[in-house]
């Protein structure tokens, strides 16, 4: 869900404010446990409150995963909780376009009636769901499924479909699910389009990066067109031309094969179809591909030999390649790097892992959208296709959208067209804490409690061998007029009458008798009515939820998920110290610094493979065809009219996602500068601080210029998280998706090319 290596804020392991003096009151002196909500690591935090203000923030040393680590961004979370303008009443759009505040009973009644009307007139599959949580709030999304089931809604999407669906499809073919790198112990760490110094993703990222850089026995290899802060620490920086990562990775693999650096024993014992893959790599012209990607062939060979000679290798690909040309092919080539060298199921290498619940489906099957036939991977429609599924007269077009804790009018490619799509719908319902760019196009806006005002959690449980889960207790009461998302969904499902009174009565009575009778009653009802399964989150919330301590009703869905853990990973759960599913559930409810829910042995990694023979099939025919076609695939997408490659959405020291709706949180680069190479700046006649005009196929914007040799000539970048339309009326920085093009997308997954936007850059007259 992102400070340079010189002068950067260091990871914090003590008082985040640097103030060790005693607070002035007992109330202020108390530290409350929670977690960061800005990236998937969700580092544990301690917060001192001053009323509703976060007076002090520091890392939680008792946290089972982060152990006191946090970065500078987490220390600014008061700007999330108290910096923006909150909604405190449901809003209804009137005929003249204005919003009227309405009470909750009216809002629920009207929204349910209009959703029912769309379903009855056009079918539930024309009601499209988007979002369900961000980097810190997934519990609400767990209950959204019950509303979708009640409506018959089939299609959904989220930010994952802008990033990870191509990688997930590759994973489905190979290991059957997500894999994670053990960077803390890897001899060689490879980062592809990934700058963990800023975007994290690796647990305790800056600490781990510094440890690798200081250890002469270890090596770091970075593949990135930008000389990032992580690249500054690397032993080898493969500074590819923008958009040529596929050729770089293919050349690395070709060196491994042609110089016989592969692990023949591993391939023979643990894989299938290896020869098909090796044959495709033997024919690659290494020198020719080196010329295409702009990396000296000798440096590519040095990197490949370092990988091939290592006892352990871990890799991490991220948005720099996943939102660029050939992204799904790149995911495949990345995974072949560690598979061909035998770096699976051992310390320092790549591993599968347990889940509380997967964030997406992992299937090799490709379903298709109803209008355009876009690929639906992992159960999610590509974000670039959503507007196309609306702006049409096709009878199966989407007619309504429910948007939960997401801001697609700002975050999806070609914002102008997406906003037009929202306006073309019969109904738009937004659930959020603020009147976002998306909410401004809604028919109803339902105000949610903030992420620190309710029980919350994420399902970013991505580690091996120790995997953890953190249920966060609320730090504050919800603002009057707001509700947690599970309560909003429960009220809507209740209003739709999706569950009979008898079912509710039976389960509520069983819950009062204890969890064992409750489990038996639930199982009996499921046996007689399979439809109940889709409504289970709602039923749990309504019947088990009221019996939970400390008003932790929203945590009731976790009871079902702990049953899942006990069924799928019984030995790993017991190694983590939990004798049963109920014991794990109780530990989660009580564990304010998180809970380790599974502990695996490295040999257990093979048990995660879904293939009957426990062998990894290496050949993915469609992607091998794409690999063979690289010789004739265009490596350049710029033109005389648009000669620059613009990377839209670069993670920097003071950028984050758009939940920070308060521009004052940024201590550096407050305007979100356009970064340019010095040679380009000279040619354009611009200096630091001057303004430049950026023009793409889709739009135009003006940004202040920052000149830096971190960028290659012809490559420019804008940060993420700026260009918000806040109540004060002043837009700060560029809304990057006013410039991106939804038609530029990956051929397999439909993921956008946010990091590869052909652009023209010109000095502003008079600058």
N, C-alpha and C positions, 0 to 999 in steps of 0.2 A: 500499500500500500502500500532528499531522497533523491568550515572554516578551512580553508586550505590546510595542508599539512604543516605549513608554517604559520604560527600564530593562532592555531585552532584551539577551540575550547576542548580541554581534555575530558575524558570520561570522569564522571563524578562518583566517588565512593563514600562521600561524607556529606556534611551539611551543604546542600546545593547553593545556598546563598553565601557561603563563606563566613557566615556570622555564627560564632560558637557561643555567643552570650546567651544567658538564660532569658527566655521569653518573659513578658511581663505578667502573664496571668496563667492560671492552671489550665483554663480552656485552650489557650493558645499553645501551651506546652505539649499538649497531647498530639502524638503523631498518628495519623490514620493511614491504613494500608490500602493501596489501590495499584493501578498500573498505567503506563503510558498508552495512548490511543493513536499514535501517529505512524507507526509502522508495525509490521507483522511480528516483531520481536516482543512487543508488549511488555517492556521491562518493568519490574516491580518498583513501585514508588512509595515513599512516605510523604504525607502532606500535613502541614499545620494550617489550621483554619483561623481566620479572623472574621467572624461572622460567616458570610458566604464567600469571602475572598480566600484564595490560596496564598497564604502569607509566606510559606516556605515549602520548598519541594526538594527532596533528595532521594537517592537510590535506596531501595530496601535490601539490606545485606542478607536478610533471611529468605529472600525470594528464591524459590527452588531452581529457577533457570538463570536469572540475571545476576544474582548474588551481589547486589549493590551497584551494579553498572547502570549508568544512563548517559545519554548524550545531552548536548546543550538545548536541544529543541524541547525535550520534556520539561525542562525547567521553566518554560514559558506557558504552561498549560492554563494558567489563570486567564490568559488572553482567549482561550477557548471558552472556559466556563463563564467568564464575566466580561469579556471584551466586546461581544457582538450584541445586536438587538434581538432579543428573544421574542418568539410568539407565545402568547398566553391565552389565546382563545381560538377555537376553530374559525376558519374563514370560509365564506361562500362568495363566489364570483357572481355579480349581478349582470343584468343584460347590458348595462353601459360599460362593463369592464372593471368596475370598481369592486372592492371587497367589503363584505359586511361581516362583522363578528356575530357568531351564533353560538348557542349553548351546545354542550356535548350531545344531549339527547336528540336535538334537532339534527345535528351533523350526522350522527350514526344512522338515524332513521332515513335521512335523505340520501346519504351515500349508498346505503344498502339497497334502497329502492331503485336508484339509478343503475347500480351494478346489476341488479336482478333484471332490470328492463333491457340492458344490453345483452345479457345472457339469453333471455327469453326470445329476443328478436333476432339475434345473429349467432348465438352459440357462445358457450363459455370460452372456446378457444380463440375468440376475438378479443378477449381481455388479457392484456399483456402485463407482466410483472417485471419491474426493474429495481435492482438494488437488493435490499435485505441486510444492509450493514456495511460498514467501512472497515477501517483498520482496527477499530476498537470495540465494535458493537455488533455482535452476531446473534445474541439471544432473541432479539425481536424477529429476525429473519427465520429463526427456527419455528416460530408460530405462524409466519406468513403462509406456510404450506397448507395449513388447515383452511385458511380463507380461499386459497387457490383451488383446493379440492372441493370446497363447498360451491364454488362458482363454475367448476369444470374448466378452469384456466390451464392451458397446456404449455404455453410458451413463456419463457423468461430470459433475463440476461442480467449481467452485472459488470462491474469493472474487470472481473477476471476474464471476460470475453474480449477485452481490449488488450490482454496481456498473455494469458497462460493457456488458452485452449489448444493452440497448436502443440505446445510442449506436452500437454496432457494427452493429446491423441497419440503422440510418439510414445509416451510412457505406457499407454494402454497396449501398444504392440510389443514393447520390450519387457519391462518388468511388471506390467499390470497396474502400476500406480506411481505416485510421486516418490522421488528419491531425494535424499539430502546428503550434503557433503560434511565430512568430519574435519573441518578446517583447523580445529584446535590441535590435531595430531597429524595432519597431512604433511608428507614431505614436500609435495608440490601442490600449490593451490593455483587454480586457473580461474580468472574472472573474465567473463565474456559480456561486454556491454553493461558492466556492473561496476559501480563505484561505492563499495561498502562504507568508505569513510564518510560519505554523506547519506546514502540511502539505507545503510545498515543491512538488514536481512540476515547477516551472519550474527549469531548471538555474541554479545560483547564485542562488536565489530572492531572498534578502534584498538582495543587491547589486543585482540587476536592478530590484527594486521601488524601492529608494532612488534609483537612476539615473532612473527614470521620474518619480518624484515631484519631483526637483530640476530637471527639464528643462521650461522653460515652453513649448517647442514640442510637447511630448508630453502625453498625457492618459491617465488610468486611470479606468475605470468599473467599479464593483463592484455586483453585484446580490446582495443578501444580507439576510435579516431581522435579522441580528446586526451590530452595529457592530464588526467585526473589526479586528485590527491592520492588515490590508490596506486595509480601508475607511478607516482613519485617514489613510492616505497618498493616498487616491483624490481625484480632482478632482470626481467625481460619485458619490455613494452612493445607489443606488436601493434604499432600505430597505423592501422589500416586506413585506406581511403574510405570515406563514409559510404556505407551500403555494400561493401565488398567482403564482409565477414565470411560469407559462404565460401568464397574462393580461398581465403586464408585458412579456414578450418579444413577444407578439402586438401590443401597442400600439406598441412600438418599431418593429416591422416595418411596421405600418400607417402610422406617420409617414413612414418612408422612402418608402413607395409613394405615399401621398396628397400628400406635399410634393415628390414627384419628385426624390428623392435617390439613386435607384438608378443603376447603371452600365448604361445601355442598350446600349452597344457590347459590353461583356463578355457580357451576356445573349444578344445576337444571335449573337455569334461562337462562344461556348463552352458554351452551355447549350441544353437543350430543355425544352418544356412550361412555359416561364416564364409565359405568359399565364394558364394555369390557376392558378398560385400567386398571381400579382398580383391576379387577380379575387377570390380568397378574401380577400385583405388589404384590398382597397379598401372592403369593406363593414363593416370593424370600427369599432365605436364607441369611439374613442380615449378620450374623457372617461369613458365608462362603465367601460372596463377600468381606467383610472387609479383610479377610485373603488374597484373591486374589489381591486386590489393595494395600495391605500393610498399610492400615490406621486403627488404633484401632477402634473397633466397637463403643466404648463409644464416641469417637470424632465424628464419623459419626452421631451418635444420637444427640449429642449436636448441630452440624451444622444444621441438619434437624429440630430440635425443634426451633432453632433461626429463621430459615426461616418460619416455620409454625406459629410462634407467632407474626411475624412482621406485622405492618400495611401496609408496602409496600416493595416490593422486585424488584430489577432490576438485570439482568444477562447479561454477555457479553462473548461470545465464540469467539476464534480466532485461529490462525494458529497452536498453540500448540496442539489443539485437531483436527482441521480441516485438518491437514496434518499428521495424525496418524491413527492407526487401528481403525475401527468401527466409522469413523467420522460422517457419516450420521445418524447412530443410536444415537450417542452422541448429535447431533443437536436436534433430537426428544426428547431425555430425558431431555435436557436442557430446552426446551420449556414446557415440562410437569411440570417442577419445578414451574414455575410461573403460569401456567394455573390451575393446581390442587389447588393452594393456592389463586386463584382469583386475581392475580396481573396483571390486564389488564385494560386499560382505566381509570386510576386514577393517581393522582400525586405520583411520586416516583416509579412508576411501569413501565410496558412495553406498548408501544403504536405503532400503525402503523403511517404512516406519508404521507404527500404529496410528490410529485416528480416534478421537472421540466421535467424530462423524466427518466424512470427506466433504471438502468444500465444493467439489464438482464430481460428476460421474467420470469414470474411466472406461471408455468403450472404443473399440475399433470401428464400430458401425457409425456411419454418417447419416443422420436424419436430415431432412430438408424443411425449410420454412414454407409456409403455405402460399406465398405470393411469388417470391423471386427464386425459390429453391436454394436459398443460401444454406451453407453447411451448419448444422446444429451439432457442435462438438461439446462433450461434457454436459449436455442438457441445456446449453445456452446459445441463443442466437447471437451471431456477431453484431457488435454494437454498430458497426458501419452500415448494417442492413436494416436497422429498425425503421428509419425514416422511409425507406423504400417499401417497407411492408405496410405503411400507412398512407403515403401520398399516391394513391392509385384508386381506380374504381373497381378493383377486383372484389368479388363478393366475400372472400375470406380475409380481407384486409383487417388489421387491428382496428378496433373501434374505441377501446378504452385502455388506459394505462393506470396502474397503481405503482407509485414510485416511493420507495422507502429508504430514507437515509442515504440518498444519492442525489447528485446534481448533474444529470446528463446534459442539460441545456448548456452547461459550461464545460463539461469534461469530455464530451464526444466530438468526433471530427465534424467539421462544417456545422458550427453551432447555428448559423442562420437557417439552414435547411431543417435542422432538428427542431428548432423553435417553431417553424412553419408546420412541421408534422404534429407537434403537440397541439397547436391551434386547430388542426384539422380533425382531431379526435372528438368523439361524442362526449367523452368524459375523461378528465384527468384528476386523480386523487394523489396528493403528495403528503407524506408523513415526514416531518422534519422539525428541527428546533428553531429554524429561522425562515424568513421569506427569501429563499434562495432564488437564483436566476431561473431555476426550474419551477419553483413554487409560484412565481409570478405568472406562469401560464396555466395554472391549475384551476379547476372548477371548485375544488375543495382543498383546503390545507388544514391538516390535523396536527396540532402542536405536540411534539414529543418532549418528554423529560430528557435532560442532557445525560451524557454517558456517566456522569458522576452523581446523578440523582436517582439511580435505580440499580438493581442487581444487573450485572453485565458480565460478559465473557466474550472471547473469540475462539474460533476453532482452528487457529493457526498452530496446531499441535504437530510440529514438523521435525521432531528430533529423534535421534537414535544414538545410543541404546536407551538413554533415559528420556522419556517423553512426559511432558507436564501439561497441566491444565490449571487455569486460575479463574475462579469465580470471584468477581469483585463485588463487595458490599457497597451500598450507596454511601457517599460522604455527606450528602445533603438531602433534604426533602425536595421533591419536585417543586418547581415553581407553581403556584396556584394557576389552575387552568390548563396544565399540561398533564399528559399521561404517558406511562411506559408503553412501548409498542405492543408487548404481549396483551396488555389490557385493551388497547385499541382493536387489535385483531379479534380478541375474545368477544368484544361488544358487537363487532360486525358479524361474526359467525352466529352469535346468539340471535341477532336481529334477522338474519337470513333463515333461521329455523332449521339449520342443517342437521341437528342432533335431536332425537326424540327425548322426551322427558324421562322415559323409563331408563334409558341408558345412563343418563346423568344421575338419576336417583340411585341406581344400583352401584355405580362406581363411587359416588359420594358416601354411601353407607359403608361400603367396603373399606374406603380410605380411613374412616374413623376406627375401624377394627385393627388397623396396622398394615404394613406394606405387604406382608405375605398374603393375607386375604385379598388385598387390593390387586396384587399380581395375578392371583388365581381368577378373580372376577374379570379382570381385563382380558386374560387369555380366553376365558369362556365366551365373552362377548365377541372377541375376534373370530373365534371358531364359528359362530353363528352368523356373523355379518362382517365380511372382509372389508367393506367400505369404511369401517371404523378406523382402520389403520391410517388412512390419509388424514383423518380428523384427530388423531391421537394427541398432537400438541395441545389442541384446544381442550380436549377432555382431561388431560393431565393438569392443565392450568386451572380448570374449573373444579376438579374433584380432589386431586392430590395436593394442588397448590395451597389451599387454605390450611392444610395440616402442617405445613413447613414452618420452621422457627423464623423469628425475626422478619416476618412478612416477606419471606423469600419465595413468593408465589411464582415469580418468573423463572425460578430455577427448576421448576417441576419437570420440564422436558429433559433435564439432565438425568433424572432417575431412569428414564427409558434408555438414554445413551450409555449409562453405566451397565445396564443389562446387556447392551450390545458389546461393550468392552469385555465383560465377563464371558460372553459366548465366543468371541473371536480370538481373544488373547488371554485365556485363563491363566497360563503359567506365568506370562509376563506381568499380569496384574498381581498375582500372588508374590512374585519377586519384589514388586514395589511395595509390599506390605499390606495388601488389601485381601482379606480372606474371602470376600464375596462382593457382589455388585452393590448390595446395600451398605457394606462397610466402606466401599469406595465413595458412594454417594454421600455418606455422612462425613467422610474426610473432606470432600469437596466443599460441602456446606460450611465446614468449620475452618478450612485452611485459608486464612487471609493472605498468606504469602505463596499461594499456589500449592499444588499437589503433584508429585510424580505418580502417574497412573499406570505406567508400564515400564518394566526394565527388561530389555532383551539381551540375549547373547548374540554374538556375531553369527553363529551358525543358524540362528532363527531367521536371518534375512532370507534364506532360501524358502522358508515356509510362507513368505508373503507372495511368492510368485504364483500366479493363477494357472500356469501351464501344467498339465498333468505330469509331464516328465521332469518338471522343475528345471528345465533348460530355457535359456533366453533366446528366442528366435530373432536373429539379427537383421534379416532382410525385410524391409518395408518397400514393396515394389514401386509404389507411386513416388516415393522419395528417392529411391535409387534411379528412377527415370529422371527426376529433377537433377540429381547429381551428375548423371551422364550428359544432361543438356546444358550444363554450365558453360561449356565451350561456346555455345551460341546464345546464351542468356545475356541480355543487356546488363552491364555493370554500372552504367551511368544513366541517370534520369534527369539531369539538368539540361539546359538548352541555352541558346544565345539570349533568349528573352528572360529566362529564369536560371542564372548561372550559379547561384549559391545553393548549398544544401542547408536548410534550417532544421535544427533539432529543437522541436517544440516540447517543452516540459522538462528541462534539465533540473535535477535535484541539486540544491545549493545549501549553504549553511543556514540560511534563514528563509527557506521555502518549505512548505508542507502542503498537504491537500487542503481543499477549500473549507474544511470545518473551522479553520482560523478565519473568522469573518471580522478581523480587527487588524488593520494595517500597521498599528503601532507596535506589534510584536517584533517586527524586523529591526534588528540593530545594525545590520549591514545591507547594502544594496536595496534600499527601501523601494526603489522604483522598478526593480527587476530588469537589469540592463540587458541589452543585446550584446553578446560577446562576439568580438571580431578579432581575427588575426591582424598583427601590425601591418603586414604587407597589404592586406585588403583595406585597412583604414587609410593608409597612405594613398592608395589608388583612388579611393572614394573621396578623399579630402576631408576626413572627419577625425576629430580628436576625442579623448576621454571626456564624457559628459555631453558631447554634442548629441543632437537628435538625428535619427535616421528613419527613413520610411522603408518598411518591409512590405512587399507585394507578392502575393502568390496567386494561383489559379482561383482561389476562393475569396480573397479579401485583402485588405490593407490595414496596417497599423503603424504607429509611430512609437519609437522607444529610444531611451537614452543609450549611448554607446559606452561599452567598457572594452578597452583594447588589451588583449592578453595573448601571449604566445602559447597558451594551452590549446588554442584552436589552430587547426590547420588552415592554410589559405583556401578560400572557397567554402569554408564550413563556419556556420554561425549558430548561436544557441540563445533561446529564451527560457526563463525558468518556469516551473509549474506553480500553480496556486495563486497567481495574480489576476488582475483584470476583473475583480469582483464588483458588482453593482451594489454598493452598500447604501444604507439609508441617508448618509450625508450627501449622496449624489456625486461624489468625486471618485471616478474609477482610477485606481493606482495600478500602473503597469499594463501589460498587454494580456488580453484574454486570448491565449495562444490558439484555441480552436476556432477563432474567427478566421484563422489562416490555413488550417489543415483541410484536407480534401478526403471526403468519405469514399471516393471511388478508388483511391490508392490503398490497396489492401492485399494481404497475403492470399496467394492462390488457393491454399488448402484450408486455412482457418478463418480467413476474412478479417484478421486482426489489422489494425490501422498502421499506417506509416508515419506516426507522429514524429519519429526521430529522423525522418528523411523526407522533408518537404521542399521541393524545388521553389526557389524564391529569388526575387530581385531586391537588392538593397541600394538605396540612394541617399545621399546627403540631403538634408532639408535645406531649402533655399534660405540664405541669410545666416546659416550656422557657420 
